Amino acid sequence: MKLLSISDGKGYFLSYSGEQTLLDKIAKEDLLRLVELTLSSDCQLDAYDPSLIHNQAHQIIYENIWSRLCELASKKKQFLDESKRLYLSEYERYKNDRPSAREVPVAECS
C-alpha cells in the first residue's frame, strides 16, 4: 500500500477513504494514521525528489513526512520491541493479579 506518492508535480497521501489526497489537506489524524500504517504493515513511499514536486508547500510537507516515516519504518522492529518492554511489567502485574477462573464466584441465574 502506497502511503505517499508524487503525481503530476504534486504530493499525495493515502486518506481514510483509501484515495490519494493532496498533501496540503493533511490533518493531525491523517498523520497518526500514516504512523499506524507504517508500524502495522508493509508500506511504500515514493522517494522524495524535489524536482518532481512543483508546489513548494508540497515539497516541504512531503520531505518532512517522508523522512520521518522512512526513519520509523527502518526502526520499526526496535520501536515495537521497546513498546512491548515498556508495558511488559504492567502486563505481568495484571496477569498475576487477575483471579483465575476457579476463584471467580459463579451465580446461577433463575
C-alpha angles and dihedrals in degrees: 000000000000112000098178127027141170120220135157091001093303136102122238137187132201108260129204089264090059093248128122107253129191113268094234088067094059119125135190091265090054091053091051090050091051089052091049091049091048091053098041104043147017107275138179131222126188107241114257112256115165091202090064095052113068099182109082094209090053089050092055095044094044094048093050096046093041094051093048095046091047090051091048092048091051091051096038096116093046091048094049092046091051091048092052092047091049092058099032095094092050091047092051091048091050092047092051095044094050114100116243121243090259093055096052111097114234122214122199118233116221 
